[in-house]
Amino acid sequence: MLPLPKKESKAYAKTKRREVNKVAFALQSRPRHRALEVPWQKKPRRRKRKFSWSKAVLLSLVLYFVYSSSKQVQLALELRAKLERVNKEIAATQQRTEELRREIEYLKSDAYVEKVAREELGLVKPGEIIFMPAVKPDKSR
């Protein structure tokens, strides 16, 4: 591109008009997705991304810690599930122990001893009279 003449001259105005016409033409003919290229602007340079060993090492360390922490989380979840199972077993065993303790207390009580003596052994207290139903003789004999 040619350098612009002084601002006061006719040549400057002519050059400016020419550039404005170029821009107007570019606006009409450009596709919508492309950026407008103006003749007097510098084009932006694309920066090339360079490979960085420090970023690669950092990324590998992060991935390693994520992997190892996922194993630890999985192990913690398994241990928590096992702990819940053991706690349920403990609660069931404690409940069964309490039931057996109540049954032992009942078996040692006087009420149980009296019940067994009356029903199974046929014993009576002094002064009690036992009424037994009469046995009907079999007519088949």
Summary of the structure (lengths in Angstrom):
residues: 141
radius of gyration: 51.8
end to end distance: 142.1
largest distance: 154.0
contacts: 212
relative contact order: 0.03
helix: 61%
strand: 0%
